[in-house]
Amino acid sequence: MGSLAAALAGAPWQMVLVVTLAGLVVVLVQSLVHGTIPQESADRLTWWHAYWRRRHP
């Protein structure tokens, strides 16, 4: 569907590739952050405190 819309809009294939790869990178980074940082409020606060203690001795 996305390539069809790009083809109909007359976008060159290089631009379609760049936009597709950029979208993939955004999704992968979001997944990495979501998996690394806890989502519960209390756990997230504990994670940030530990992060700042390690970062600023």
GIGIBEL-V737962 format. One record per pair of residues at least 24 apart in sequence whose C-alpha atoms are under 10 Angstrom apart, sorted by sequence separation. I is the first residue (numbers start at 0). GAP is how many residues later the second one is. If there is no record, write none. Layout:
I:GAP
I:GAP
This chain:
none
